[in-house]
């Protein structure tokens, strides 16, 4: 008599991969659980708008939401100012859609092109068009945003992100940036 084959079966059915809900703002990547904070500051490094997204999400689609979140009240009265004079952003925000949005709002875009965009434009030759304008001297001011992040990350809760909900994590960043605003306004050290 031939031996009967043994079929192994798991005791419990396989579970599908569970993803974090959108309100957690946590993304999965090869590095583990990650989160991105998108920050808009003024020229002095004072935070104007903060958005939290999952770590694997692209930066390009977030720029319109960050710009919409900016609202600077006027001293004399009237509606708040919503459009900056120029936007200094890193290569991750470089896209034709973002440049078109900034042009429609009459905002100067100081965003370097990604290497793949440059290669695609050059590959197409004359049909690729002219490269977008880029002011390298103005781009040197982008370090203000990085310094604002650095000041916010002096807070342990912001640096380590123990919060589960994105709204709680965003509140921690807003609190840290508010303290920096107060330091600039008063004689606090």
N, C-alpha and C positions, 0 to 999 in steps of 0.2 A: 504494500500500500504506500502510495507516495505521500510525503509529508505535506500537510496543508499549509499554505502560506499564512504568516501572521501579519495581520493588518493593525498597525498602531493608530490609535485615534486619540486626539487630545480630549481631555476630560471636559474642558470648557471650550466653547466656540471661540474662534479668534476674534479679538476686538479690533475695531477700526482705530486708526490713529486719532486721538482727540486733539483738537486744536483749541487754542485759547480764544475766549470770546473777544469781540472787538473792543469792549470797554476795558480790557486788561492792558492793551497796548504792548503785549509781549509777543515777540516773534521767535521762530526757531530757525537756526542756521547751523552750519558746521561748528560754530563756536559755542553753541548752546542757546540758552534763552537770551534774547537781546532786545533792546529798546532804543529808539532814536528820539532825541529831543530836537525840534526845529525852533530856532530862536531868532527873533528880529530885535535889533538894538538900534539906538540912535548913535550918533558919532562919538558919544562919551562912554559907550558900553552899558547904558541903562536899558534894561529889557523893556520891550514894547509889546511883544506877543510871543507866546510859547505854545507849541503843538507837540503832542506825543504820538508816535506811530510805532508799529512793529519794526523790529530790526531788519527784517528781510525786505521790507517795502522800499520802493524806489523813492528818491528825494524829489525828482522832477514834478510829479503830480501834486506835491504838497505846497509848492510855492504860492499858487493862487489863494489857498486857505490861509497861509501865513500873512499874505498881504491884506486879505480881508479882515484879519483879526486886529490889525493895527488901527488904533483910534487915539490920536493925541488931542486932548482938549485945548482949545484956544484960550489965550489969556483975556481977550476982549469980549468973547462971546461968539456965538454962531456954532455951526456944526463942527464936529471934531475933524482934524486933518487926517486923512486916510492914505494919502499917497506920498511916499518919500520922493526926494529929488533924484536919488539914484539908489540902485540896489547892488551891493557888493556881495557876491555869492561864490561858492567854490564850484568846481567842475561838475559836481553831482547834480546841480540845478540847471545845467546847460541843456536846453532843448529849444527847438523851433517854436513850440507852443508857448513856452515861458517868455521868449524874446518877443513874440507877437503880442502877448498880454501886456508886457511892459511898454512896448511901443504904443499900444492903444491907450494906455494911461499916461503917456508922455513921461515915462520914468526912464532914466538912463540906465542901461544894463551894463554892469562891469562884471562880466562872467567869462572866464576863460573857456575855450572850447575843449571838449574831450578829444583825445587823440584819434578815436574812431571817427568822429565827426569831421576832423581835418582830413583824414585819409579818404573818406567818402567824397568830400568836396573836391579834393585834388584828383581823385580817380575819374570823376565825371568831367574834368577839364573845364572848358568855358561854360558848359551847362551847369556846373556846380555853383556858379555865382561867386560873388565876392565874400571874403571872410567878414564876419561881423566885427564892428569896431571894438577895440579893447584898450582901455587906459591903464597901463601898468603902474603908473604913479598913483592913481586913485585906488588900485587894487591893493596897494600896500596897507591901506586902512582896514582891510578885512580882519586883521589880527585883533581888532576891538571885540569882535564877536567871540573869538577863541578865548580872550581874556575874561569875558563875561561868563563863559562856561566854566572856566577855571575857578573863578570866584564862587560860582554856585556850587561847584563840586567840593569846596571846602566843608560843606555840610555833609555829614556822614550819610544821611538818608538819601541825599541826591547822588552821592558818589557810588553807593552800593546798590541802590534801588531794591530795598526790601519790600516796598509796597506792592500789593497785588493789583490794585486798580490803577489805571492810568490817571484818573482824576486826582487821586491822592498823591501820586508821584508828581504830577504837574503842579499841584498845590505846594509841594515842597520846593520846587524850582522857583515858583512865583514868590514864595516867602523869602528864599535866599536872595532873589533879585531885588525884592522890596527893601530888605535890610541894606543892600548896597546903595539903593536910591537914597535911603535915609542917611547913610554915611556921607554921601556926596552933598546932601542938603544941609546937614548940621555939623556940629563939631564933635561928632561921635568918632571914637577910635577903637 
